[in-house]
Amino acid sequence: MMKKHFYFLLMAALVCGLSLSVTSCKDDDKNNGPSEEEQDQQAMEAQELANARFAVIDQLADVDTIEANFLAQTFEPSIGGPDGDDESVRIVNTNSMEAAAERFANLINATDVDENTTSRTWSDPEMGTMTYTKVTDGTAWATVDVNIKQVPQLQKIIFRSPDQGDENAAFKGRAYYRFGDVVRFPVKGVDGNKFWQYWVCVRPAFGPEKKDDSHWVTLRVDQKDKVMKYEKGQSTWYIPTGLGTNKEHMQNLAEMLYAMLYPEQWEQNIYENIDKKKMKMFHDFDKKKEPYHNKYFWQNVCKGWDQEYIIDSDGNASDVWHLVFNSTKNQMKKLVNDPNLGLNLLYNGYSWVKEKNLNIKLYQATYTNGTGVNSNMHVANYTEPKGILTGKAFDCRQMGYYHEYNYKQFFNSDGKLRWCVMHATGNELQRMAAGWAAKYCGPKDSMKGVTHVYRYYKNIDPEGGKDLNKDPETPKPL
């Protein structure tokens, strides 16, 4: 989720590190204090814990301002939607037991939760508990009892499909936004500059899948609550921080890219594995509803990205590939088709291995194309690359192909393109662009405060977008 004013989440960790060093000075006289290596390890663990705590709150709550003392703050729940008028119970529309288990596993960053898990409790002494329970009576896939003091009004999460509850809750007709739609709005950067931030829809609202909210990502990060400007001597680095973690929609971005660039192969992979539960289509979309997003749809989206241009103040023209990824279409096609390259996304933030020596750790998700149920970019690897900043450029504000020099040395010039990634729902994105007065953006609403760079129902099929009360169509070549 996108948040505002995230003032160095790791301040608490730095305070912890300071207290450790003071204690060390006293204990040195007794020759029983922690070594420098132990102090570094403790400080890094404190930073990682702060990152992990933020990631949980970030997925549960609607946060406007979060500062170093975020554990002392309270936030309104935003996960899913309320159960009728009861805001304390949130419904997350989910099409399978597997998807329900995966969503809870992603929420707590666990590897021991799957569709066979009957119960799992997560706890944190500074936050509280969440208890996951598998449901077997057909009313839901699973429930989560929530007791988090930072989100006091959230009591329960229910993962269920609409036909297990109120099937009439799903909206009818067509959504305003579709896969691959791109919007932009101006944002103030960490150095006070203004820049255009481009957001792409990686999971739209879609009635036949009972999805009534949209999800967006950006690959351009520059605002001060998401970038730490670090200076030492004559050198300056820009390091990602507080980006949050959303593995579901990072994966959706990877699959969407593959579908746009290799639409026929994407469709063939779906139908060759249509009866295999492990083969996913945009997390929990029903593969039998693929005709709504068939190869012709993806060909049309790709054509729209190819043909839509923005002219900058210097008269230079950029297509959507350049605007979103700071790269060419051919570069993107090469990386998604090469298992040694893949799509590499920096998420979450950073932690110091040893700040004194500028030895830093980042968080990276890599998506590559596999075979069978792992095709369509469903091979995911999560790593924690480490490196020393001394003598190397690192500027996360501009990445991709055209600014590879900003980061390639840190990664030992391995030839892989990288981007920072942030996620937001359509409602959050509208509030970022238009302010808190713009509270709700429904599935058929145009977001306030944004400029539409490319939209399927404008650039590709304007006739199809004239009446959103019509049933979704089966796309044809346009």
C-alpha positions as CSV (number, residue, x, y, z in Angstrom):
1,M,0.0,0.0,0.0
2,M,1.1,3.5,-0.7
3,K,1.5,5.7,2.4
4,K,2.5,9.4,3.0
5,H,5.1,10.9,5.3
6,F,7.0,7.7,6.2
7,Y,9.8,9.3,8.1
8,F,12.5,6.7,8.3
9,L,10.7,3.7,9.8
10,L,14.0,2.5,11.1
11,M,14.6,5.4,13.5
12,A,13.7,3.0,16.4
13,A,16.4,0.7,15.1
14,L,18.9,3.5,15.0
15,V,18.0,4.4,18.6
16,C,18.5,0.8,19.5
17,G,21.9,0.8,17.9
18,L,22.9,4.0,19.7
19,S,21.9,2.5,23.1
20,L,23.9,-0.6,22.2
21,S,27.0,1.4,21.5
22,V,26.6,3.3,24.8
23,T,26.3,0.1,26.7
24,S,29.3,-1.2,24.9
25,C,31.4,1.7,26.1
26,K,30.5,0.9,29.7
27,D,30.9,-2.8,29.3
28,D,34.2,-2.6,27.6
29,D,35.7,-1.7,31.0
30,K,34.3,-5.0,32.3
31,N,35.4,-6.9,29.1
32,N,32.0,-8.5,28.8
33,G,30.1,-6.3,26.4
34,P,29.0,-7.3,22.9
35,S,31.6,-7.2,20.2
36,E,31.3,-4.7,17.3
37,E,30.1,-7.6,15.1
38,E,27.4,-8.5,17.6
39,Q,26.3,-4.8,17.8
40,D,26.0,-4.7,14.0
41,Q,24.0,-7.9,14.0
42,Q,21.6,-6.6,16.7
43,A,21.1,-3.3,15.0
44,M,20.4,-5.1,11.7
45,E,17.9,-7.4,13.4
46,A,16.1,-4.4,14.9
47,Q,15.9,-2.8,11.4
48,E,14.5,-6.0,9.9
49,L,11.9,-6.3,12.7
50,A,10.8,-2.7,12.1
51,N,10.4,-3.5,8.4
52,A,8.4,-6.6,9.1
53,R,6.1,-4.8,11.5
54,F,5.5,-2.1,9.0
55,A,4.7,-4.6,6.3
56,V,2.0,-6.2,8.4
57,I,0.3,-2.9,9.3
58,D,0.7,-1.7,5.7
59,Q,-1.3,-4.7,4.5
60,L,-4.0,-4.4,7.1
61,A,-4.6,-0.7,7.5
62,D,-5.3,2.6,5.8
63,V,-2.4,4.7,6.9
64,D,-2.0,8.5,6.2
65,T,1.0,9.4,8.3
66,I,3.4,6.9,9.8
67,E,6.5,8.0,11.7
68,A,9.2,6.4,13.9
69,N,6.7,5.8,16.7
70,F,4.2,4.1,14.4
71,L,3.8,1.3,16.9
72,A,2.2,3.9,19.3
73,Q,-0.3,5.0,16.6
74,T,-3.7,3.5,15.6
75,F,-5.0,3.1,12.0
76,E,-8.3,2.3,10.3
77,P,-8.7,-1.2,8.7
78,S,-8.5,-1.3,4.9
79,I,-8.0,-4.9,4.0
80,G,-10.8,-6.2,1.9
81,G,-14.2,-4.7,2.4
82,P,-16.6,-4.5,5.4
83,D,-19.1,-7.2,6.1
84,G,-22.2,-5.1,5.5
85,D,-22.2,-2.3,8.0
86,D,-19.7,-4.0,10.2
87,E,-16.3,-2.4,9.6
88,S,-14.6,-4.6,12.2
89,V,-15.2,-7.7,10.0
90,R,-13.5,-7.5,6.6
91,I,-14.4,-9.8,3.6
92,V,-11.6,-10.6,1.2
93,N,-13.1,-12.1,-2.0
94,T,-11.0,-15.2,-2.7
95,N,-11.7,-17.9,-5.3
96,S,-10.0,-20.9,-3.7
97,M,-8.7,-22.4,-0.5
98,E,-5.1,-22.2,-1.9
99,A,-5.4,-18.5,-2.6
100,A,-6.8,-17.9,1.0
101,A,-3.9,-19.7,2.5
102,E,-1.4,-17.9,0.3
103,R,-2.9,-14.5,1.2
104,F,-2.5,-15.1,4.9
105,A,1.1,-16.5,4.3
106,N,2.0,-13.3,2.5
107,L,0.4,-11.2,5.2
108,I,2.7,-12.7,7.9
109,N,5.6,-13.5,5.5
110,A,5.4,-17.2,6.4
111,T,6.4,-20.3,4.4
112,D,4.5,-22.9,6.6
113,V,1.0,-22.0,5.6
114,D,-0.8,-23.7,2.7
115,E,-4.3,-25.1,1.8
116,N,-3.8,-28.0,4.3
117,T,-3.1,-25.7,7.3
118,T,-5.9,-26.0,9.8
119,S,-4.7,-23.3,12.2
120,R,-1.8,-20.9,12.5
121,T,-1.2,-18.1,15.0
122,W,1.1,-15.2,14.4
123,S,2.1,-13.0,17.3
124,D,4.3,-10.0,18.1
125,P,4.8,-8.6,21.6
126,E,4.5,-5.0,20.4
127,M,1.5,-5.6,18.2
128,G,-0.7,-8.5,19.2
129,T,-1.9,-11.7,17.4
130,M,-3.6,-13.0,14.4
131,T,-5.1,-16.5,14.3
132,Y,-5.8,-18.2,11.0
133,T,-8.4,-21.0,11.0
134,K,-9.5,-23.2,8.0
135,V,-13.3,-23.3,7.5
136,T,-14.8,-26.6,6.4
137,D,-18.6,-25.9,6.5
138,G,-18.7,-24.2,3.1
139,T,-19.4,-20.7,4.5
140,A,-15.8,-19.5,3.8
141,W,-12.3,-20.8,3.0
142,A,-10.7,-19.5,6.2
143,T,-11.0,-16.8,8.9
144,V,-8.5,-14.8,10.8
145,D,-9.1,-13.5,14.3
146,V,-7.3,-10.2,14.6
147,N,-6.1,-8.6,17.8
148,I,-3.6,-5.9,16.7
149,K,-3.4,-2.8,18.9
150,Q,-2.4,-0.6,16.1
151,V,-5.6,-1.5,14.2
152,P,-8.0,-1.8,17.1
153,Q,-11.2,-1.7,15.0
154,L,-10.2,-4.8,13.0
155,Q,-11.5,-8.0,14.6
156,K,-11.9,-10.6,11.9
157,I,-10.8,-11.2,8.3
158,I,-12.9,-13.7,6.2
159,F,-11.5,-15.2,3.1
160,R,-14.4,-16.4,1.0
161,S,-15.8,-16.5,-2.5
162,P,-19.1,-14.5,-3.1
163,D,-21.1,-17.7,-3.7
164,Q,-20.2,-18.7,-0.1
165,G,-21.7,-15.5,1.1
166,D,-23.6,-12.7,-0.6
167,E,-23.1,-13.4,-4.3
168,N,-25.2,-10.3,-5.2
169,A,-22.3,-8.2,-3.7
170,A,-20.3,-8.5,-6.9
171,F,-20.8,-5.6,-9.3
172,K,-22.5,-6.1,-12.7
173,G,-21.2,-4.8,-16.0
174,R,-17.7,-3.5,-16.9
175,A,-15.1,-1.8,-14.9
176,Y,-13.7,1.6,-15.8
177,Y,-10.1,0.3,-15.7
178,R,-8.6,-2.8,-17.2
179,F,-5.3,-4.7,-17.1
180,G,-2.5,-2.5,-18.3
181,D,-4.2,0.9,-18.0
182,V,-1.7,3.7,-17.0
183,V,-2.3,6.9,-15.1
184,R,0.1,9.6,-13.8
185,F,0.1,12.5,-11.4
186,P,2.8,14.9,-10.2
187,V,4.7,14.0,-7.0
188,K,7.3,16.0,-5.0
189,G,10.7,14.2,-4.9
190,V,13.1,13.8,-2.1
191,D,15.2,16.8,-3.2
192,G,12.1,19.0,-3.7
193,N,11.8,18.4,-7.4
194,K,8.5,17.6,-9.1
195,F,8.2,14.5,-11.3
196,W,5.5,12.5,-13.0
197,Q,4.8,9.2,-11.3
198,Y,3.3,6.6,-13.6
199,W,1.0,3.8,-12.2
200,V,-0.1,0.7,-14.1
201,C,-3.1,-1.4,-13.3
202,V,-2.0,-5.0,-12.6
203,R,-5.3,-6.4,-11.3
204,P,-8.5,-4.6,-12.2
205,A,-11.9,-4.8,-10.7
206,F,-13.8,-7.5,-12.6
207,G,-17.4,-8.6,-12.0
208,P,-17.1,-12.2,-13.3
209,E,-14.3,-12.8,-10.8
210,K,-16.2,-11.0,-8.0
211,K,-13.4,-8.4,-7.7
212,D,-14.6,-4.9,-7.0
213,D,-11.4,-3.1,-6.4
214,S,-8.3,-2.4,-8.6
215,H,-4.6,-2.7,-7.8
216,W,-1.8,-0.6,-9.2
217,V,2.0,-0.5,-9.1
218,T,4.6,2.1,-9.9
219,L,8.2,1.5,-10.7
220,R,9.4,5.1,-10.2
221,V,10.1,6.0,-6.6
222,D,11.4,9.4,-5.5
223,Q,9.2,10.8,-2.7
224,K,11.0,11.5,0.6
225,D,9.0,9.0,2.6
226,K,10.1,6.2,0.2
227,V,13.8,7.2,-0.4
228,M,16.6,7.7,2.2
229,K,19.1,10.2,1.0
230,Y,22.4,9.1,2.5
231,E,25.5,11.3,2.3
232,K,29.1,10.6,3.4
233,G,32.0,12.7,2.4
234,Q,31.5,13.8,-1.2
235,S,29.2,10.9,-2.0
236,T,25.4,10.7,-2.0
237,W,23.2,7.6,-2.3
238,Y,19.4,7.2,-2.6
239,I,18.2,4.0,-1.0
240,P,14.7,2.6,-1.0
241,T,12.8,2.5,2.3
242,G,9.2,1.8,3.4
243,L,8.1,0.4,0.1
244,G,6.0,-2.3,1.6
245,T,5.6,-5.8,0.5
246,N,2.9,-7.2,-1.8
247,K,4.0,-10.5,-3.4
248,E,0.6,-11.1,-5.0
249,H,0.7,-8.0,-7.1
250,M,4.4,-8.1,-7.9
251,Q,3.6,-11.5,-9.4
252,N,0.6,-10.1,-11.2
253,L,2.9,-7.5,-12.8
254,A,5.2,-10.2,-14.0
255,E,2.4,-12.3,-15.5
256,M,0.8,-9.3,-17.1
257,L,4.1,-8.4,-18.8
258,Y,4.4,-11.9,-20.2
259,A,0.8,-11.9,-21.4
260,M,1.3,-8.5,-23.2
261,L,4.6,-9.5,-24.8
262,Y,3.9,-13.2,-25.6
263,P,0.1,-13.4,-25.8
264,E,-0.3,-16.5,-27.8
265,Q,2.2,-18.5,-25.6
266,W,0.5,-17.1,-22.4
267,E,-2.9,-18.4,-23.6
268,Q,-1.5,-21.7,-24.7
269,N,0.1,-22.2,-21.3
270,I,-3.3,-21.5,-19.6
271,Y,-5.2,-24.1,-21.7
272,E,-2.4,-26.7,-21.5
273,N,-2.7,-26.5,-17.6
274,I,-6.3,-25.5,-17.2
275,D,-7.3,-28.5,-15.0
276,K,-4.2,-28.2,-12.8
277,K,-4.9,-26.4,-9.5
278,K,-1.3,-25.3,-9.1
279,M,-1.4,-23.4,-12.4
280,K,-2.4,-19.8,-11.5
281,M,-3.9,-17.1,-13.6
282,F,-3.5,-13.7,-11.9
283,H,-3.4,-15.3,-8.4
284,D,-7.0,-16.7,-8.2
285,F,-8.7,-15.8,-11.5
286,D,-10.7,-18.7,-12.8
287,K,-8.8,-20.1,-15.8
288,K,-12.1,-21.1,-17.5
289,K,-12.9,-17.4,-17.7
290,E,-9.7,-16.8,-19.7
291,P,-11.8,-15.8,-22.9
292,Y,-12.5,-12.4,-21.2
293,H,-8.7,-11.8,-21.2
294,N,-7.7,-13.8,-24.3
295,K,-4.7,-13.4,-26.5
296,Y,-6.5,-10.7,-28.5
297,F,-7.0,-8.6,-25.4
298,W,-3.3,-8.7,-24.6
299,Q,-2.3,-8.0,-28.2
300,N,-4.6,-4.9,-28.1
301,V,-3.0,-3.8,-24.8
302,C,0.5,-4.2,-26.2
303,K,-0.5,-2.2,-29.3
304,G,-1.9,0.6,-27.1
305,W,1.4,0.8,-25.2
306,D,3.3,0.8,-28.5
307,Q,1.2,3.6,-30.0
308,E,0.5,6.0,-27.2
309,Y,3.2,8.7,-26.7
310,I,3.8,11.5,-24.2
311,I,5.7,14.6,-25.4
312,D,7.9,16.1,-22.7
313,S,8.8,19.8,-22.2
314,D,11.9,19.3,-24.4
315,G,9.8,17.9,-27.3
316,N,11.0,14.3,-26.8
317,A,8.4,11.6,-27.3
318,S,8.2,8.5,-25.1
319,D,5.9,5.4,-25.5
320,V,4.3,3.7,-22.5
321,W,7.1,1.2,-22.1
322,H,9.6,4.0,-21.6
323,L,7.2,5.9,-19.3
324,V,6.5,2.9,-17.0
325,F,9.7,1.0,-17.1
326,N,12.3,3.5,-18.3
327,S,13.2,0.9,-20.9
328,T,12.3,-0.2,-24.4
329,K,9.8,-2.8,-25.4
330,N,12.5,-5.0,-26.8
331,Q,14.5,-4.9,-23.5
332,M,11.4,-6.0,-21.6
333,K,10.7,-8.7,-24.1
334,K,14.2,-10.0,-23.7
335,L,14.2,-10.1,-19.9
336,V,10.8,-11.9,-19.5
337,N,11.9,-14.6,-22.0
338,D,15.3,-15.2,-20.4
339,P,15.4,-17.4,-17.3
340,N,18.8,-15.9,-16.4
341,L,17.4,-12.3,-16.4
342,G,13.8,-12.1,-15.4
343,L,11.9,-9.2,-13.8
344,N,13.8,-8.0,-10.8
345,L,11.9,-5.8,-8.3
346,L,13.3,-4.1,-5.1
347,Y,10.7,-4.0,-2.4
348,N,10.3,-3.5,1.3
349,G,13.4,-1.3,2.0
350,Y,16.9,-1.8,3.3
351,S,18.9,-2.7,6.4
352,W,22.5,-2.0,7.3
353,V,24.8,-5.0,7.6
354,K,27.4,-2.5,8.8
355,E,26.6,1.1,8.4
356,K,30.2,2.3,9.3
357,N,31.5,0.4,6.2
358,L,28.5,1.2,4.1
359,N,27.6,-2.5,3.8
360,I,23.9,-2.7,3.1
361,K,21.2,-5.3,2.4
362,L,18.3,-4.9,0.1
363,Y,15.2,-7.0,-0.7
364,Q,14.6,-8.4,-4.2
365,A,11.9,-10.4,-5.9
366,T,12.8,-12.1,-9.2
367,Y,10.2,-13.5,-11.5
368,T,11.1,-15.8,-14.4
369,N,9.2,-18.0,-16.9
370,G,9.1,-21.7,-16.1
371,T,7.3,-24.7,-17.6
372,G,4.0,-26.4,-16.9
373,V,2.3,-24.9,-13.9
374,N,5.3,-22.5,-13.5
375,S,4.9,-21.0,-16.9
376,N,3.7,-17.4,-17.5
377,M,6.4,-16.0,-15.1
378,H,5.4,-18.1,-12.1
379,V,8.9,-18.9,-10.9
380,A,9.5,-16.5,-7.9
381,N,12.7,-16.1,-6.0
382,Y,13.1,-13.8,-3.0
383,T,16.6,-12.8,-2.2
384,E,18.5,-10.3,0.0
385,P,21.4,-8.9,-2.0
386,K,24.2,-7.3,-0.1
387,G,26.9,-5.0,-1.1
388,I,29.2,-2.1,-0.1
389,L,28.3,1.3,-1.4
390,T,31.8,2.8,-1.3
391,G,32.9,3.7,-4.7
392,K,29.7,2.7,-6.4
393,A,26.7,4.7,-7.6
394,F,23.3,3.8,-6.1
395,D,20.3,5.9,-6.9
396,C,16.9,4.1,-6.7
397,R,15.0,7.2,-8.0
398,Q,15.7,6.3,-11.7
399,M,16.2,2.7,-12.6
400,G,15.5,0.4,-15.6
401,Y,17.4,0.3,-18.9
402,Y,18.1,4.0,-19.5
403,H,19.4,4.5,-15.9
404,E,21.2,1.2,-15.4
405,Y,24.3,3.2,-14.4
406,N,22.5,4.2,-11.2
407,Y,22.7,0.7,-9.8
408,K,24.5,-1.9,-11.9
409,Q,27.9,-1.7,-10.0
410,F,26.2,-2.5,-6.7
411,F,24.9,-5.7,-8.3
412,N,28.3,-6.5,-9.9
413,S,27.2,-5.6,-13.4
414,D,25.2,-8.8,-13.7
415,G,23.3,-7.5,-16.8
416,K,19.9,-7.6,-15.0
417,L,17.5,-4.6,-15.1
418,R,16.0,-3.6,-11.8
419,W,13.2,-1.4,-10.4
420,C,11.8,-0.3,-7.1
421,V,8.1,-1.2,-6.8
422,M,5.2,0.2,-4.8
423,H,1.6,-0.9,-4.6
424,A,-1.7,0.9,-4.1
425,T,-5.4,0.1,-4.4
426,G,-7.5,2.3,-6.7
427,N,-8.9,4.1,-3.6
428,E,-5.4,4.7,-2.2
429,L,-4.2,6.0,-5.5
430,Q,-7.1,8.4,-5.8
431,R,-6.4,9.8,-2.3
432,M,-2.7,10.2,-3.2
433,A,-3.6,12.1,-6.4
434,A,-6.6,14.1,-5.2
435,G,-6.3,14.3,-1.4
436,W,-8.3,12.7,1.4
437,A,-11.6,14.4,0.2
438,A,-11.7,11.8,-2.6
439,K,-12.7,8.9,-0.4
440,Y,-14.1,6.2,-2.6
441,C,-13.4,5.1,-6.2
442,G,-15.9,2.4,-7.3
443,P,-15.3,-0.2,-10.0
444,K,-17.0,2.0,-12.6
445,D,-15.5,5.3,-11.5
446,S,-12.8,7.4,-13.0
447,M,-10.1,8.2,-10.5
448,K,-9.9,11.9,-9.5
449,G,-6.7,13.8,-9.7
450,V,-4.9,11.6,-12.3
451,T,-4.1,12.1,-16.0
452,H,-5.0,9.0,-18.1
453,V,-2.0,8.1,-20.2
454,Y,-3.4,4.9,-21.7
455,R,-6.8,3.3,-21.0
456,Y,-8.3,0.3,-22.9
457,Y,-11.8,1.7,-23.1
458,K,-10.4,5.0,-24.5
459,N,-7.4,4.1,-26.7
460,I,-8.4,0.6,-27.8
461,D,-12.1,0.1,-27.6
462,P,-13.9,3.4,-26.9
463,E,-17.2,1.9,-28.1
464,G,-16.9,-0.8,-25.4
465,G,-16.4,1.8,-22.8
466,K,-19.5,3.9,-23.5
467,D,-21.9,1.8,-21.5
468,L,-20.2,0.1,-18.5
469,N,-23.5,-1.5,-17.6
470,K,-23.1,-4.0,-20.4
471,D,-21.7,-7.5,-19.6
472,P,-17.9,-7.8,-20.1
473,E,-17.0,-8.7,-23.7
474,T,-14.8,-11.3,-25.3
475,P,-12.1,-9.3,-27.0
476,K,-11.3,-9.5,-30.7
477,P,-8.4,-8.0,-32.7
478,L,-9.0,-4.2,-33.0
